[in-house]
Amino acid sequence: MDLLNTLVDKGLRRELPTREEALAVLATTDDDLLDVVAAAGKVRRRWFGRRVKLNYLVNLKSGLCPEDCSYCSQRLGSKAEILKYTWLKPDDASKAAAAGVAGGAKRVCLVASGRGPTDRDIDRVSKTIEAIKEQNEDVEVCACLGLLTDGQAERLRAAGADAYNHNLNTSEATYGGITTTHTFADRVDTVQQAQAAGMSACSGLIAGMGESDADLVDVVFALRELDPDSVPVNFLIPFEGTPLAKEWNLTPQRALRILAMVRFVCPDVEVRLAGGREVHLRSMQPLALHLANSIFLGDYLTSEGQEGKADLDMIADAGFEVEGTDTTTLPEHRADAVASGCGGHGGGGCGPCGDGDTGAAAEATTAPEAESPAPAGETRADAGGARPDLVAVRRRGAGTDLAPNA
């Protein structure tokens, strides 16, 4: 396909595709799927080889969030039967993080529900970061605490935070249909504050909320403009008890096309396969490793993921290798920019942590005009292959007495 040859050439030169080219990737047929994966895989290997970075989530505070993000099991009014607990003590959080590091994780993502941290919360998280670094000095720590206010990013950086995660989630045009308690601009501002403080910025999206192809391209181009170092790609986990519980819009093939489009638009960025991969990619997960160079190990914030050993086996069986702490994740040109303290290329980036459980946490209804219709004769659930049996609430690890999945 001329389209794929053009996109590979652009990706190897770090050149931005056109919107029309990005939309064309999403419009390819299942017959072309392996060609699309192979083409995007060439770009992935050019900048990241066959390495897979492992990341581990620690949910410091779960549930009872005052925000109304429709996709999130922790949102205001959520009836999802998730774990609910207040702040973990620094030692407990450090022990949880140690389980992920022992399983091979290079980065620990510290996440807390809520609109944003108070100054006292920043003190708590700073002590947690210090405890983790004391036990594992080589581990990267990414914080994901919601909207930041003046000076908080600098305090987290001073405490040792390497990165900050705050996802854009969906396009600016449809954002108000997903969340009403804060704006798209609020999220952009927090990412920019993290970058200005010298942290690597991590910001991504959630697919499967009923958005159109144009919405997906819009949010990925907005991310490219922000220039994070890491872009987590989450797939909606339709929790019962949330407004989007009936949104089953993804097939494994569509999920792969979305990942390929992100790789073409962000060729030299850490693309992380994040929440919902087990639910929507299922047995096609190994193919996604040809597109993403980073994954979460084990469980997510409020949902259970694939067993940690199964993740490691999948990576090895697919012919990839776990990235070690002695290896720099980002290509040299990006790594140098981060090391210089600019937080990226005038934009920065981290790895996916999330604000809920697609790698993020919030819920709200998608604007009707953003939804793409199901094929004739199919319900929306039929179109995506509803698998509620694969949505399992996390009952182990942080906030429980049971061993974590790492």
Summary of the structure (lengths in Angstrom):
residues: 406
radius of gyration: 19.0
end to end distance: 40.7
largest distance: 58.2
contacts: 1602
relative contact order: 0.20
helix: 41%
strand: 13%
